[in-house]
């Protein structure tokens, strides 16, 4: 896909606004959902799909595409938002989210959704699957990258670190792992559930090229993904993205409990207004 020039993120900002709006439309169907995560990770997904990855939305199974594995399965609403913004899915299908016979089930399913490369649900499987897929692409002498998006809670899962060892052992420089570090899990703040820091030092010790950026700063994300793709040593790459839950809708950013959100219809209406106001401020 065409990529905007570094430093001119106005086009990316417009895409990320659409991703957020798509997410609100879907969550509004059931008046609840993982909407705060979708708003928080919108900028990361926007830079991935509209700048970093080599994909063809009109041809989802194009052999030379980069692969995207959604490890954190309950982010399905975020994934469908970016797939719609990128052109894999029509906007009118958003209102079918989570309904019977919809191509947009609560967690992504490869057999239902164009652009979905992995069925989600259990956490901690994205990086292990990326290792297998990365090995397969190497053996096919493919130049494609494998991207996987993990939540910070998945860093407490053993398979993630077993996969990290394997990725380094096999010199899988075609893997770019991305962590949405919003610091909150269902059971509370991540640092209280399982302390995983210092992450950069740990992934470097596991043989990765590791970076950490503000996950809601489009310029910083563009630079980080460019650096990951262009890094010339035979190492897997990881980008830790510090994001803010509910980013773009101020009253969701400030909620004490936002892992799973339920709102009244009035609050959903307020969310659209808040997002439009935030967009104006961001692009001014």
Backbone as CSV, one residue per row, in Angstrom:
resi,resn,N_x,N_y,N_z,CA_x,CA_y,CA_z,C_x,C_y,C_z
1,UNK,0.836,-1.185,0.000,0.000,0.000,0.000,0.876,1.241,0.000
2,UNK,0.371,2.362,-0.546,1.138,3.594,-0.569,1.429,4.062,0.851
3,UNK,2.638,4.508,1.101,3.028,4.945,2.441,3.256,6.455,2.445
4,UNK,2.716,7.178,3.434,2.972,8.617,3.506,4.407,8.882,3.899
5,UNK,4.922,10.051,3.526,6.288,10.409,3.875,6.422,10.594,5.376
6,UNK,7.593,10.230,5.927,7.858,10.395,7.339,7.725,11.869,7.722
7,UNK,7.053,12.126,8.821,6.865,13.498,9.284,5.547,14.084,8.824
8,UNK,4.919,13.522,7.812,3.610,13.966,7.368,2.612,12.883,7.721
9,UNK,2.089,12.962,8.943,1.221,11.884,9.404,-0.255,12.226,9.299
10,UNK,-0.608,13.276,8.549,-2.013,13.680,8.486,-2.887,12.575,7.894
11,UNK,-2.365,11.882,6.888,-3.150,10.801,6.293,-3.307,9.647,7.279
12,UNK,-2.230,9.332,7.981,-2.320,8.277,8.988,-3.284,8.677,10.099
13,UNK,-3.263,9.950,10.485,-4.175,10.421,11.535,-5.631,10.250,11.109
14,UNK,-5.914,10.509,9.851,-7.275,10.324,9.344,-7.668,8.846,9.386
15,UNK,-6.742,7.982,8.990,-7.028,6.543,9.048,-7.268,6.095,10.489
16,UNK,-6.460,6.562,11.409,-6.599,6.113,12.808,-7.905,6.612,13.406
17,UNK,-8.371,7.768,12.966,-9.689,8.251,13.402,-10.787,7.298,12.917
18,UNK,-10.689,6.882,11.653,-11.688,5.953,11.101,-11.653,4.613,11.841
19,UNK,-10.456,4.161,12.189,-10.348,2.900,12.931,-11.070,3.031,14.269
20,UNK,-10.864,4.143,14.959,-11.537,4.352,16.247,-13.065,4.424,16.059
21,UNK,-13.486,5.131,15.040,-14.929,5.268,14.817,-15.548,3.915,14.462
22,UNK,-14.852,3.130,13.646,-15.328,1.783,13.331,-15.514,0.953,14.605
23,UNK,-14.552,1.064,15.523,-14.610,0.289,16.769,-15.823,0.692,17.606
24,UNK,-16.088,1.981,17.678,-17.248,2.436,18.446,-18.533,1.909,17.827
25,UNK,-18.611,1.948,16.500,-19.825,1.452,15.822,-20.067,-0.020,16.145
26,UNK,-19.012,-0.814,16.176,-19.186,-2.235,16.456,-19.582,-2.486,17.901
27,UNK,-18.878,-1.844,18.832,-19.178,-2.062,20.251,-20.579,-1.589,20.602
28,UNK,-21.036,-0.574,19.897,-22.369,-0.030,20.159,-23.458,-1.068,19.891
29,UNK,-23.169,-2.052,19.016,-24.168,-3.080,18.701,-24.626,-3.793,19.964
30,UNK,-23.654,-4.096,20.840,-23.972,-4.844,22.061,-23.902,-3.953,23.304
31,UNK,-23.603,-2.662,23.102,-23.477,-1.686,24.203,-22.363,-2.059,25.170
32,UNK,-21.420,-2.859,24.729,-20.320,-3.275,25.594,-19.205,-3.881,24.738
33,UNK,-18.039,-4.038,25.340,-16.957,-4.698,24.618,-15.587,-4.188,25.038
34,UNK,-14.582,-4.690,24.310,-13.196,-4.287,24.584,-12.859,-3.027,23.787
35,UNK,-13.670,-2.029,23.983,-13.547,-0.821,23.188,-12.325,0.010,23.594
36,UNK,-11.990,0.025,24.876,-10.852,0.841,25.320,-9.549,0.355,24.694
37,UNK,-9.401,-0.981,24.571,-8.199,-1.520,23.928,-8.160,-1.135,22.446
38,UNK,-9.325,-1.200,21.800,-9.382,-0.867,20.366,-8.977,0.583,20.121
39,UNK,-9.458,1.476,20.976,-9.093,2.889,20.825,-7.608,3.084,21.108
40,UNK,-7.097,2.373,22.090,-5.688,2.545,22.463,-4.715,2.052,21.414
41,UNK,-5.072,0.941,20.743,-4.129,0.325,19.793,-4.371,0.804,18.362
42,UNK,-5.317,1.704,18.153,-5.681,2.149,16.802,-4.494,2.731,16.035
43,UNK,-3.658,3.507,16.696,-2.516,4.110,15.990,-1.495,3.048,15.575
44,UNK,-1.279,2.074,16.445,-0.326,1.002,16.118,-0.800,0.231,14.883
45,UNK,-2.069,-0.165,14.884,-2.604,-0.912,13.743,-2.613,-0.069,12.474
46,UNK,-2.890,1.208,12.621,-2.896,2.087,11.446,-1.527,2.143,10.787
47,UNK,-0.486,2.328,11.583,0.865,2.389,11.010,1.255,1.040,10.420
48,UNK,0.826,-0.048,11.063,1.152,-1.365,10.518,0.514,-1.558,9.138
49,UNK,-0.786,-1.322,9.032,-1.496,-1.624,7.790,-1.335,-0.563,6.700
50,UNK,-1.152,0.694,7.106,-1.078,1.759,6.098,0.343,2.251,5.843
51,UNK,1.322,1.721,6.566,2.702,2.149,6.325,3.677,0.966,6.249
52,UNK,3.597,0.068,7.246,4.666,-0.928,7.372,4.449,-2.177,6.530
53,UNK,3.263,-2.747,6.564,3.070,-4.060,5.969,2.825,-3.986,4.473
54,UNK,3.301,-5.025,3.816,3.099,-5.165,2.377,1.914,-6.104,2.160
55,UNK,0.740,-5.526,1.893,-0.477,-6.323,1.765,-1.314,-5.821,0.590
56,UNK,-2.258,-6.657,0.187,-3.217,-6.297,-0.845,-4.619,-6.635,-0.332
57,UNK,-5.320,-5.644,0.238,-6.663,-5.924,0.783,-7.600,-6.546,-0.238
58,UNK,-7.440,-6.198,-1.504,-8.321,-6.756,-2.529,-7.948,-8.200,-2.866
59,UNK,-6.799,-8.646,-2.366,-6.329,-10.012,-2.615,-5.727,-10.540,-1.301
60,UNK,-6.591,-10.860,-0.300,-6.103,-11.185,1.045,-5.116,-12.333,1.101
61,UNK,-5.209,-13.289,0.172,-4.336,-14.463,0.198,-3.156,-14.351,-0.765
62,UNK,-2.856,-13.158,-1.209,-1.695,-12.924,-2.083,-0.448,-13.558,-1.457
63,UNK,0.244,-14.403,-2.175,1.327,-15.210,-1.609,2.464,-14.353,-1.031
64,UNK,2.735,-13.216,-1.635,3.892,-12.421,-1.197,3.541,-11.425,-0.091
65,UNK,2.332,-11.533,0.460,1.916,-10.593,1.518,2.713,-10.800,2.796
66,UNK,2.823,-9.737,3.600,3.244,-9.901,4.978,2.079,-10.501,5.755
67,UNK,2.409,-11.316,6.761,1.368,-11.965,7.558,1.146,-11.200,8.855
68,UNK,-0.119,-11.114,9.283,-0.444,-10.490,10.561,-1.170,-11.497,11.439
69,UNK,-0.618,-11.763,12.615,-1.216,-12.703,13.549,-1.714,-11.938,14.764
70,UNK,-3.023,-11.927,14.967,-3.601,-11.274,16.142,-3.544,-12.257,17.299
71,UNK,-2.531,-12.102,18.131,-2.360,-13.021,19.253,-3.387,-12.765,20.345
72,UNK,-3.634,-11.501,20.626,-4.553,-11.148,21.712,-5.983,-11.186,21.142
73,UNK,-6.604,-12.376,21.259,-7.831,-12.665,20.538,-8.982,-11.729,20.824
74,UNK,-9.072,-11.212,22.062,-10.230,-10.352,22.363,-10.094,-8.964,21.749
75,UNK,-9.016,-8.740,20.995,-8.893,-7.489,20.236,-9.555,-7.611,18.857
76,UNK,-10.423,-8.604,18.681,-11.078,-8.768,17.392,-11.724,-7.484,16.900
77,UNK,-12.335,-6.747,17.800,-12.999,-5.507,17.416,-12.005,-4.496,16.841
78,UNK,-10.794,-4.484,17.373,-9.747,-3.594,16.839,-9.291,-4.074,15.466
79,UNK,-9.171,-5.407,15.319,-8.719,-5.968,14.050,-9.731,-5.707,12.942
80,UNK,-11.016,-5.919,13.235,-12.036,-5.677,12.211,-12.082,-4.195,11.833
81,UNK,-11.795,-3.344,12.798,-11.803,-1.900,12.516,-10.743,-1.536,11.492
82,UNK,-9.537,-2.081,11.667,-8.470,-1.744,10.725,-8.693,-2.471,9.398
83,UNK,-9.221,-3.695,9.433,-9.481,-4.405,8.179,-10.518,-3.659,7.345
84,UNK,-11.486,-3.059,8.013,-12.490,-2.275,7.298,-11.890,-0.986,6.746
85,UNK,-11.116,-0.299,7.563,-10.484,0.944,7.106,-9.548,0.684,5.928
86,UNK,-8.891,-0.484,5.933,-7.928,-0.798,4.880,-8.591,-1.340,3.618
87,UNK,-9.873,-1.719,3.707,-10.572,-2.167,2.508,-10.794,-3.659,2.394
88,UNK,-10.485,-4.429,3.455,-10.763,-5.863,3.409,-12.262,-6.144,3.554
89,UNK,-12.935,-5.280,4.318,-14.338,-5.497,4.651,-15.139,-4.230,4.354
90,UNK,-16.406,-4.370,3.948,-17.242,-3.182,3.734,-17.725,-2.606,5.062
91,UNK,-17.857,-1.276,5.120,-18.268,-0.633,6.369,-19.641,-1.099,6.844
92,UNK,-20.560,-1.398,5.910,-21.902,-1.784,6.330,-21.921,-3.100,7.101
93,UNK,-20.819,-3.845,7.044,-20.781,-5.122,7.746,-20.442,-4.943,9.231
94,UNK,-19.991,-3.768,9.620,-19.578,-3.537,11.007,-20.704,-3.829,11.993
95,UNK,-21.942,-3.509,11.621,-23.059,-3.661,12.556,-23.442,-5.121,12.770
96,UNK,-22.786,-6.053,12.053,-23.056,-7.482,12.260,-22.117,-8.072,13.304
97,UNK,-21.247,-7.251,13.860,-20.230,-7.744,14.806,-20.863,-8.591,15.918
98,UNK,-20.360,-9.798,16.069,-20.779,-10.664,17.160,-22.144,-11.306,16.984
99,UNK,-22.792,-11.120,15.856,-24.114,-11.709,15.631,-23.980,-13.070,14.943
100,UNK,-25.015,-13.875,15.018,-24.997,-15.181,14.361,-24.765,-15.008,12.861
101,UNK,-23.928,-15.892,12.294,-23.624,-15.917,10.861,-22.817,-14.712,10.380
102,UNK,-22.308,-13.901,11.306,-21.472,-12.771,10.915,-20.064,-13.247,10.575
103,UNK,-19.384,-12.507,9.679,-17.962,-12.787,9.421,-17.086,-12.107,10.459
104,UNK,-17.717,-11.440,11.440,-16.986,-10.721,12.478,-17.337,-11.295,13.849
105,UNK,-16.876,-12.517,14.161,-17.173,-13.098,15.475,-16.401,-12.364,16.568
106,UNK,-16.763,-12.630,17.836,-16.130,-11.924,18.949,-14.602,-12.046,18.927
107,UNK,-14.093,-13.234,18.625,-12.654,-13.434,18.437,-12.416,-13.830,16.987
108,UNK,-11.311,-13.353,16.410,-11.037,-13.584,15.006,-10.932,-15.059,14.654
109,UNK,-11.516,-15.427,13.527,-11.478,-16.803,13.032,-11.023,-16.777,11.578
110,UNK,-10.031,-17.603,11.271,-9.455,-17.561,9.929,-10.464,-17.938,8.857
111,UNK,-11.419,-18.808,9.222,-12.356,-19.288,8.206,-13.476,-18.294,7.914
112,UNK,-13.610,-17.290,8.763,-14.722,-16.358,8.606,-14.310,-15.022,7.993
113,UNK,-13.158,-14.527,8.385,-12.839,-13.122,8.153,-11.714,-12.948,7.152
114,UNK,-11.932,-12.243,6.044,-10.836,-11.953,5.101,-9.717,-11.175,5.818
115,UNK,-8.494,-11.609,5.651,-7.363,-10.931,6.286,-6.975,-11.505,7.629
116,UNK,-7.767,-12.414,8.176,-7.437,-13.038,9.465,-6.568,-14.267,9.204
117,UNK,-5.366,-14.283,9.779,-4.418,-15.382,9.532,-4.383,-16.357,10.709
118,UNK,-5.095,-16.021,11.809,-4.987,-16.832,13.028,-6.312,-16.775,13.770
119,UNK,-6.773,-17.920,14.244,-7.966,-17.940,15.094,-7.551,-17.606,16.519
120,UNK,-8.310,-16.704,17.144,-7.899,-16.224,18.467,-8.749,-16.791,19.577
121,UNK,-8.341,-16.492,20.788,-9.054,-16.951,21.979,-8.070,-17.100,23.118
122,UNK,-7.355,-18.220,23.146,-6.317,-18.415,24.155,-5.166,-17.455,23.890
123,UNK,-4.609,-16.880,24.948,-3.523,-15.929,24.759,-2.171,-16.637,24.798
124,UNK,-1.153,-15.936,24.324,0.213,-16.454,24.371,0.595,-17.313,23.181
125,UNK,-0.214,-17.325,22.130,0.066,-18.203,20.988,0.577,-17.460,19.757
126,UNK,0.531,-16.149,19.772,0.914,-15.396,18.583,2.376,-15.554,18.224
127,UNK,3.261,-15.395,19.196,4.686,-15.507,18.879,5.082,-16.939,18.511
128,UNK,4.562,-17.976,19.229,4.858,-19.349,18.773,4.399,-19.595,17.331
129,UNK,3.218,-19.112,16.970,2.764,-19.306,15.590,3.606,-18.493,14.613
130,UNK,4.067,-17.338,15.042,4.928,-16.528,14.176,6.241,-17.239,13.888
131,UNK,6.753,-17.960,14.893,7.998,-18.715,14.687,7.783,-19.802,13.624
132,UNK,6.693,-20.542,13.747,6.419,-21.579,12.752,6.216,-20.991,11.369
133,UNK,5.475,-19.911,11.300,5.216,-19.280,10.012,6.486,-18.660,9.443
134,UNK,7.292,-18.079,10.333,8.553,-17.476,9.877,9.500,-18.523,9.321
135,UNK,9.570,-19.686,9.984,10.410,-20.779,9.475,9.918,-21.245,8.109
136,UNK,8.599,-21.375,7.993,8.035,-21.825,6.711,8.351,-20.858,5.582
137,UNK,8.223,-19.558,5.867,8.523,-18.572,4.829,9.997,-18.585,4.454
138,UNK,10.869,-18.798,5.455,12.303,-18.886,5.161,12.580,-20.048,4.209
139,UNK,11.950,-21.173,4.476,12.195,-22.360,3.640,11.645,-22.193,2.230
140,UNK,10.657,-21.345,2.115,10.114,-21.034,0.785,10.882,-19.895,0.126
141,UNK,11.912,-19.391,0.847,12.740,-18.273,0.360,11.895,-17.036,0.067
142,UNK,10.905,-16.847,0.932,10.027,-15.679,0.813,10.659,-14.471,1.502
143,UNK,10.405,-13.286,0.985,10.868,-12.047,1.612,9.817,-11.438,2.540
144,UNK,8.707,-12.137,2.739,7.617,-11.593,3.546,7.977,-11.589,5.037
145,UNK,7.413,-10.610,5.758,7.556,-10.543,7.210,6.318,-11.148,7.872
146,UNK,6.508,-11.612,9.112,5.393,-12.036,9.956,5.292,-11.060,11.119
147,UNK,4.154,-10.385,11.211,3.890,-9.483,12.336,2.937,-10.193,13.294
148,UNK,3.170,-10.026,14.587,2.193,-10.518,15.551,1.963,-9.449,16.606
149,UNK,0.694,-9.236,16.951,0.329,-8.248,17.957,-0.055,-8.970,19.246
150,UNK,0.712,-8.680,20.312,0.452,-9.280,21.615,0.021,-8.201,22.600
151,UNK,-0.725,-8.622,23.632,-0.991,-7.736,24.749,0.092,-7.900,25.799
152,UNK,0.239,-6.910,26.674,1.312,-7.025,27.671,1.049,-8.189,28.637
153,UNK,-0.212,-8.583,28.818,-0.505,-9.720,29.680,0.062,-11.021,29.138
154,UNK,0.273,-11.087,27.830,0.803,-12.311,27.225,2.284,-12.522,27.529
155,UNK,2.919,-11.490,28.051,4.331,-11.625,28.418,4.500,-12.433,29.697
156,UNK,3.393,-12.777,30.346,3.455,-13.648,31.521,3.219,-15.108,31.143
157,UNK,3.076,-15.374,29.849,2.799,-16.729,29.367,4.099,-17.426,28.959
158,UNK,4.297,-18.638,29.424,5.514,-19.379,29.114,5.781,-19.574,27.638
159,UNK,4.757,-19.936,26.824,5.015,-20.147,25.389,5.594,-18.923,24.694
160,UNK,5.287,-17.729,25.196,5.846,-16.525,24.579,7.366,-16.540,24.666
161,UNK,7.871,-16.918,25.823,9.329,-16.894,25.999,10.002,-18.100,25.349
162,UNK,9.324,-19.235,25.294,9.871,-20.368,24.535,9.985,-19.997,23.059
163,UNK,8.976,-19.305,22.571,9.010,-18.871,21.169,10.107,-17.836,20.953
164,UNK,10.321,-16.972,21.941,11.374,-15.957,21.810,12.746,-16.616,21.669
165,UNK,12.973,-17.650,22.475,14.247,-18.393,22.359,14.369,-18.997,20.961
166,UNK,13.295,-19.612,20.486,13.323,-20.266,19.175,13.545,-19.254,18.054
167,UNK,12.864,-18.112,18.132,13.007,-17.094,17.083,14.444,-16.638,16.962
168,UNK,15.095,-16.487,18.109,16.507,-16.073,18.088,17.397,-17.209,17.587
169,UNK,17.139,-18.431,18.071,17.954,-19.586,17.678,17.954,-19.778,16.157
170,UNK,16.780,-19.610,15.562,16.665,-19.822,14.116,16.909,-18.540,13.307
171,UNK,17.355,-17.492,14.009,17.698,-16.217,13.342,16.555,-15.728,12.456
172,UNK,15.356,-15.693,13.034,14.177,-15.338,12.251,14.049,-13.814,12.166
173,UNK,14.822,-13.262,11.253,14.785,-11.813,11.052,13.567,-11.371,10.245
174,UNK,12.672,-12.327,9.965,11.425,-11.975,9.280,10.255,-11.840,10.260
175,UNK,10.536,-11.873,11.576,9.490,-11.697,12.584,9.579,-10.299,13.186
176,UNK,8.457,-9.590,13.211,8.347,-8.312,13.917,7.202,-8.461,14.916
177,UNK,7.555,-8.686,16.170,6.551,-8.804,17.232,6.236,-7.410,17.771
178,UNK,4.985,-7.205,18.103,4.527,-5.903,18.602,3.730,-6.153,19.876
179,UNK,4.046,-5.403,20.920,3.325,-5.542,22.189,2.522,-4.277,22.454
180,UNK,1.206,-4.451,22.614,0.358,-3.329,23.051,0.441,-3.275,24.576
181,UNK,1.270,-2.368,25.081,1.501,-2.291,26.530,0.616,-1.186,27.099
182,UNK,-0.639,-1.582,27.446,-1.545,-0.600,28.058,-1.574,-0.715,29.569
183,UNK,-0.817,-1.667,30.089,-0.541,-1.780,31.533,-1.745,-2.215,32.375
184,UNK,-2.831,-2.640,31.726,-4.007,-3.085,32.476,-4.443,-4.460,31.983
185,UNK,-4.770,-5.333,32.935,-5.338,-6.632,32.581,-6.684,-6.788,33.283
186,UNK,-7.374,-7.884,32.995,-8.676,-8.120,33.622,-8.561,-8.150,35.145
187,UNK,-7.426,-8.647,35.641,-7.245,-8.782,37.092,-6.607,-7.568,37.744
188,UNK,-6.310,-6.530,36.958,-5.724,-5.328,37.546,-4.508,-4.853,36.791
189,UNK,-3.772,-3.881,37.366,-2.565,-3.369,36.708,-1.565,-4.490,36.427
190,UNK,-0.987,-4.485,35.237,-0.077,-5.559,34.826,1.083,-5.729,35.810
191,UNK,1.607,-4.595,36.302,2.768,-4.685,37.182,2.438,-5.393,38.496
192,UNK,1.137,-5.418,38.871,0.731,-6.098,40.101,0.391,-7.562,39.850
193,UNK,-0.067,-7.875,38.625,-0.410,-9.267,38.291,0.867,-10.080,38.077
194,UNK,1.788,-9.551,37.263,3.072,-10.219,37.007,4.053,-9.177,36.491
195,UNK,5.082,-8.894,37.244,6.050,-7.880,36.829,6.928,-8.461,35.721
196,UNK,6.919,-7.845,34.575,7.685,-8.358,33.430,8.846,-7.443,33.038
197,UNK,8.911,-6.276,33.624,10.008,-5.363,33.291,11.333,-5.878,33.856
198,UNK,12.469,-5.464,33.298,12.646,-4.521,32.173,12.580,-5.251,30.838
199,UNK,11.626,-4.906,30.004,11.348,-5.674,28.795,12.413,-5.531,27.711
200,UNK,12.913,-4.320,27.518,13.936,-4.152,26.478,15.151,-5.021,26.789
201,UNK,15.609,-4.947,28.012,16.784,-5.742,28.400,16.511,-7.240,28.268
202,UNK,15.296,-7.666,28.629,14.989,-9.092,28.558,14.949,-9.587,27.109
203,UNK,14.293,-8.832,26.242,14.224,-9.283,24.847,15.590,-9.194,24.166
204,UNK,16.378,-8.202,24.537,17.744,-8.150,23.988,18.544,-9.363,24.462
205,UNK,18.348,-9.759,25.712,19.050,-10.949,26.218,18.594,-12.208,25.484
206,UNK,17.357,-12.196,24.992,16.831,-13.337,24.227,17.214,-13.257,22.751
207,UNK,18.002,-12.233,22.378,18.512,-12.155,21.011,17.688,-11.322,20.057
208,UNK,16.821,-10.457,20.583,15.965,-9.620,19.722,16.572,-8.229,19.510
209,UNK,16.221,-7.601,18.381,16.396,-6.167,18.207,15.139,-5.528,18.803
210,UNK,15.288,-4.828,19.913,14.136,-4.355,20.687,14.066,-2.835,20.712
211,UNK,12.829,-2.318,20.554,12.582,-0.876,20.637,11.360,-0.647,21.527
212,UNK,11.269,0.559,22.083,10.088,0.930,22.874,9.661,2.332,22.472
213,UNK,8.372,2.505,22.172,7.881,3.803,21.700,6.542,4.133,22.349
214,UNK,6.156,5.402,22.237,4.807,5.834,22.583,3.864,5.293,21.507
215,UNK,2.989,4.385,21.866,2.118,3.733,20.895,0.973,4.601,20.395
216,UNK,0.888,5.824,20.857,-0.109,6.764,20.332,0.560,7.953,19.664
217,UNK,1.836,7.809,19.288,2.595,8.835,18.572,2.876,8.284,17.176
218,UNK,2.167,8.784,16.174,2.269,8.223,14.824,3.677,8.340,14.258
219,UNK,4.320,9.490,14.446,5.682,9.659,13.929,6.639,8.650,14.551
220,UNK,6.523,8.488,15.873,7.411,7.549,16.571,7.172,6.125,16.089
221,UNK,5.923,5.784,15.843,5.607,4.439,15.352,6.175,4.206,13.958
222,UNK,6.038,5.194,13.081,6.583,5.063,11.729,8.092,4.811,11.786
223,UNK,8.781,5.576,12.600,10.232,5.397,12.715,10.576,4.007,13.252
224,UNK,9.820,3.557,14.244,10.122,2.262,14.854,9.888,1.112,13.873
225,UNK,8.789,1.163,13.135,8.522,0.084,12.172,9.518,0.126,11.015
226,UNK,9.909,1.321,10.595,10.944,1.416,9.555,12.255,0.801,10.051
227,UNK,12.613,1.135,11.280,13.866,0.609,11.842,13.814,-0.909,11.963
228,UNK,12.652,-1.429,12.343,12.515,-2.886,12.481,12.679,-3.582,11.136
229,UNK,12.079,-3.035,10.104,12.177,-3.662,8.777,13.581,-3.542,8.198
230,UNK,14.239,-2.428,8.490,15.534,-2.160,7.850,16.722,-2.682,8.664
231,UNK,16.496,-3.138,9.878,17.587,-3.653,10.710,18.289,-4.778,9.953
232,UNK,19.634,-4.730,9.919,20.333,-5.638,8.993,21.040,-6.805,9.666
233,UNK,20.769,-7.043,10.959,21.354,-8.226,11.588,20.310,-9.346,11.636
234,UNK,20.762,-10.601,11.601,19.817,-11.732,11.554,19.170,-12.008,12.911
235,UNK,18.362,-11.070,13.368,17.680,-11.203,14.660,16.184,-10.940,14.487
236,UNK,15.332,-11.608,15.288,13.924,-11.208,15.319,13.819,-9.815,15.944
237,UNK,12.715,-9.148,15.670,12.539,-7.765,16.131,11.279,-7.672,16.992
238,UNK,11.315,-6.744,17.948,10.131,-6.508,18.763,10.003,-5.017,19.030
239,UNK,8.759,-4.536,19.031,8.469,-3.138,19.347,7.481,-3.124,20.513
240,UNK,7.900,-2.583,21.648,7.012,-2.414,22.789,6.318,-1.064,22.616
241,UNK,4.993,-1.072,22.512,4.231,0.166,22.272,3.435,0.523,23.529
242,UNK,3.821,1.597,24.193,3.073,2.059,25.369,1.853,2.831,24.884
243,UNK,0.672,2.275,25.133,-0.566,2.899,24.654,-1.448,3.308,25.831
244,UNK,-2.444,4.135,25.530,-3.383,4.603,26.552,-4.779,4.070,26.228
245,UNK,-5.323,3.282,27.144,-6.667,2.742,26.961,-7.666,3.865,26.695
246,UNK,-8.530,3.648,25.728,-9.577,4.628,25.442,-9.095,5.856,24.723
247,UNK,-7.878,5.839,24.201,-7.296,7.045,23.598,-8.190,7.623,22.500
248,UNK,-8.553,8.888,22.671,-9.425,9.559,21.714,-10.802,9.865,22.271
249,UNK,-11.190,9.155,23.326,-12.487,9.406,23.988,-12.169,9.669,25.461
250,UNK,-12.194,10.916,25.862,-11.602,11.313,27.139,-12.222,10.609,28.335
251,UNK,-13.554,10.380,28.306,-14.139,9.784,29.514,-13.839,8.292,29.626
252,UNK,-13.427,7.671,28.525,-12.962,6.282,28.607,-11.508,6.225,29.065
253,UNK,-10.716,7.226,28.663,-9.322,7.276,29.122,-9.251,7.418,30.638
254,UNK,-10.262,8.081,31.218,-10.205,8.379,32.642,-10.986,7.400,33.515
255,UNK,-11.584,6.374,32.912,-12.336,5.401,33.722,-11.392,4.571,34.570
256,UNK,-11.826,4.288,35.788,-10.976,3.491,36.683,-10.867,2.055,36.186
257,UNK,-11.993,1.483,35.717,-11.988,0.120,35.203,-12.397,0.157,33.731
258,UNK,-11.476,-0.168,32.854,-11.774,-0.046,31.428,-11.356,-1.278,30.634
259,UNK,-11.078,-2.400,31.318,-10.691,-3.596,30.565,-11.857,-4.077,29.709
260,UNK,-13.054,-4.098,30.275,-14.266,-4.445,29.532,-15.301,-3.389,29.889
261,UNK,-15.817,-2.706,28.864,-16.616,-1.502,29.105,-18.083,-1.725,28.729
262,UNK,-18.976,-1.284,29.601,-20.405,-1.245,29.281,-20.855,0.206,29.354
263,UNK,-21.561,0.658,28.327,-22.010,2.044,28.282,-23.497,2.110,27.958
264,UNK,-24.133,3.192,28.381,-25.523,3.446,28.008,-25.542,4.022,26.593
265,UNK,-26.720,4.061,25.972,-26.810,4.639,24.628,-26.373,6.100,24.641
266,UNK,-26.717,6.829,25.706,-26.292,8.227,25.802,-24.766,8.332,25.807
267,UNK,-24.113,7.410,26.500,-22.643,7.445,26.546,-22.037,7.082,25.191
268,UNK,-22.684,6.172,24.456,-22.165,5.880,23.105,-22.269,7.117,22.224
269,UNK,-23.392,7.837,22.350,-23.536,9.080,21.584,-22.448,10.080,21.980
270,UNK,-22.180,10.145,23.274,-21.122,11.042,23.759,-19.751,10.630,23.214
271,UNK,-19.563,9.325,23.041,-18.264,8.832,22.559,-17.971,9.349,21.153
272,UNK,-18.986,9.362,20.289,-18.779,9.896,18.933,-18.395,11.382,18.988
273,UNK,-19.099,12.132,19.830,-18.805,13.564,19.936,-17.404,13.791,20.499
274,UNK,-17.042,13.009,21.500,-15.714,13.150,22.097,-14.624,12.823,21.082
275,UNK,-14.856,11.779,20.272,-13.857,11.388,19.278,-13.693,12.484,18.218
276,UNK,-14.791,13.059,17.773,-14.709,14.135,16.779,-13.960,15.350,17.337
277,UNK,-14.225,15.682,18.597,-13.529,16.806,19.227,-12.040,16.514,19.363
278,UNK,-11.719,15.292,19.726,-10.307,14.887,19.873,-9.590,14.951,18.521
279,UNK,-10.273,14.529,17.461,-9.665,14.559,16.130,-9.290,15.992,15.750
280,UNK,-10.194,16.915,16.022,-9.917,18.314,15.695,-8.686,18.814,16.414
281,UNK,-8.579,18.477,17.674,-7.417,18.900,18.464,-6.138,18.263,17.946
282,UNK,-6.222,16.982,17.582,-5.018,16.254,17.176,-4.447,16.757,15.858
283,UNK,-5.308,17.100,14.953,-4.844,17.472,13.608,-4.723,18.975,13.415
284,UNK,-4.963,19.744,14.490,-4.904,21.210,14.362,-3.490,21.696,14.046
